């Protein structure tokens, strides 16, 4: 499976409370279960008027179908080309 970053424009997203986020999670989980393909929701971040979601799927079509079934936008769907973080600097130290 490939890892994707999904950008969802939701006005007022940063003002959603725990109950509202839980409702979105229930809808997302139901959409995942209904797909009947390999699919995994990793996590989501709320920032301003956007949700940034990390999902794993075989292709971007599955991501878009998940969004359609869940009733939420998938404004930008980008496959993750690579990951890095502070630990990546250790590779440079070894050279």
Secondary structure as GFF3:
##gff-version 3
##sequence-region A 1 95
A	DSSP	beta_strand	2	9	.	.	.	ID=ss1
A	DSSP	three_ten_helix	13	15	.	.	.	ID=ss2
A	DSSP	alpha_helix	18	35	.	.	.	ID=ss3
A	DSSP	beta_strand	39	47	.	.	.	ID=ss4
A	DSSP	beta_strand	50	57	.	.	.	ID=ss5
A	DSSP	alpha_helix	60	70	.	.	.	ID=ss6
A	DSSP	beta_strand	76	79	.	.	.	ID=ss7
A	DSSP	three_ten_helix	86	88	.	.	.	ID=ss8
A	DSSP	alpha_helix	89	93	.	.	.	ID=ss9
###
